[in-house]
Amino acid sequence: MASSDKSPEPTVPYNGRQPPGDPMTMQQHILDKGASMMQSLKPIKKMNQHVCTFALYSHDMSRQIETHHYVTRLNQDFLQCAVYDTDDSNGCLIGVEYIVSDKIFEALPQDEQKLWHSHAYEIKSGLWINPRVPEVIAKPELKNLTKTYGKFWCTWQVDRGVNLGMVRPELVQKRDGKYNISTDSMKQGRLEFNEPEWINPQADYWKQHGKGFAIDIEQTEMKKIAPFP
């Protein structure tokens, strides 16, 4: 989910390598180094998994990008991900995704469920991978994740004005070469994964209704006095 194509102005320019701006100064490098030694950064250190997959915009299926999710598991039913455009050291944060079990998803209001997507196809097709983790180790977790739902908020449309490639064979082959894997082989190896007995029709809303959701900026009056509790 992202802002629609009607309001491109807030999107930060991007050349596929680095955002605009001057290089960091030596003082800034020293500050960052010192802060990393003195601060705990506990939430960041809880990110224990790297997932690579592909995302698309619900209001424009032709716009599809490779995404890298750095996952924190809060409990058995809830994961949160910081999403980057690459796993290189200069990767840019482009959004967040929340992942919940089917148990939690079924308890959400129907209007909220429309904003979520199912993961069964994404995983069984081999699009969802854990880079450099042997498939035999990843499989038990992947089987559980096929029953989950995700809500991805894209905060930086890095593909706008730049052709990053679509989820077509050559793009998948490029990723396969980078990680020395075979998506086709993974797909075949995951055929044994059981499909969820039921995928809530409120999820994957665009499939059912041919409509997506987008966010646009709208000016509103500021509330100057908060109501007394």
Secondary structure as UniProt FT lines:
FT   STRAND          2..3
FT   TURN            5..6
FT   TURN            9..10
FT   HELIX           26..38
FT   HELIX           42..45
FT   STRAND          47..57
FT   TURN            58..59
FT   STRAND          60..75
FT   TURN            76..77
FT   STRAND          78..84
FT   TURN            89..90
FT   STRAND          93..100
FT   HELIX           102..106
FT   HELIX           110..113
FT   TURN            114..115
FT   STRAND          117..118
FT   HELIX           120..124
FT   TURN            125..126
FT   TURN            131..132
FT   HELIX           135..145
FT   TURN            146..147
FT   STRAND          149..154
FT   TURN            158..161
FT   HELIX           169..179
FT   HELIX           183..189
FT   TURN            190..192
FT   TURN            201..202
FT   HELIX           205..209
FT   STRAND          214..215
//
